[in-house]
Amino acid sequence: MIDVLDIVTLDNDIDYVVGAKTKIDDVIYYCLINESNLDDLIICSSTDEVTLKEVNDAEIVKKLLPRFYKSIRDAKIIEKCLKMNENA
């Protein structure tokens, strides 16, 4: 199972942090952020929580943004990141 703040390594051998996660119907969507380059953001989908497929459909991405925001807010991601920075 992939959760928010997990690190996933994609086929390009780059590590991404799961910044947000949401489910629509039977599909789970993830917002992945490159650990080394915060400008590198990938949105992926999965039906089995193992295989990730990049999402490039603008309409789907538009639907996901408010859900990703809610995921980040509910998981208190910003607070956790700030706390991690304070302890670094």
WONOR-V781401 format. One record per pair of residues at least 24 apart in sequence whose C-alpha atoms are under 10 Angstrom apart, sorted by sequence separation. I is the first residue (numbers start at 0). J is the second residue. D is the distance in Angstrom with one decimal. If there is no record, write none. Layout:
# WONOR-V781401
<<I;J;D> <I;J;D>>
This chain:
# WONOR-V781401
<<7;31;8.4> <15;39;9.1> <16;40;9.7> <17;41;9.7> <18;42;10.0> <20;44;9.6> <22;46;9.6> <27;51;9.4> <28;52;9.4> <29;53;9.4> <30;54;10.0> <6;31;8.9> <7;32;9.8> <8;33;9.6> <15;40;8.6> <17;42;9.8> <28;53;9.5> <29;54;9.5> <1;27;9.8> <3;29;8.5> <5;31;9.7> <6;32;9.4> <7;33;9.6> <15;41;8.7> <28;54;8.7> <2;29;9.0> <3;30;9.1> <4;31;9.4> <6;33;9.5> <1;29;9.0> <3;31;9.4> <4;32;9.9> <6;34;8.7> <30;60;10.0> <28;59;10.0> <28;60;9.7> <30;63;9.2> <29;63;9.3> <30;64;9.3> <28;63;7.9> <30;67;7.4> <28;66;9.7> <29;67;8.2> <23;62;9.8> <28;67;8.8> <23;63;9.0> <22;63;9.3> <9;51;8.6> <21;63;7.8> <20;63;9.3> <21;64;9.9> <23;66;9.6> <19;63;9.9> <22;66;8.8> <19;64;9.7> <21;66;6.4> <22;67;9.9> <2;48;9.6> <20;66;8.1> <21;67;6.5> <0;47;8.9> <1;48;6.4> <19;66;8.6> <20;67;6.3> <21;68;9.7> <0;48;5.8> <1;49;8.0> <19;67;5.3> <20;68;9.4> <21;69;8.8> <0;49;7.5> <18;67;8.3> <19;68;7.6> <20;69;9.3> <21;70;6.7> <18;68;9.7> <19;69;8.6> <20;70;6.1> <21;71;9.9> <19;70;5.6> <20;71;8.2> <18;70;8.7> <19;71;5.7> <18;71;7.1> <19;72;9.4> <20;74;9.9> <19;74;8.7> <18;74;9.9> <19;76;8.7> <18;76;7.8> <18;77;9.9> <3;70;8.6> <3;71;8.4> <4;74;9.7> <3;74;7.9> <4;76;8.0> <3;76;8.3> <4;79;9.5> <4;80;9.5>>
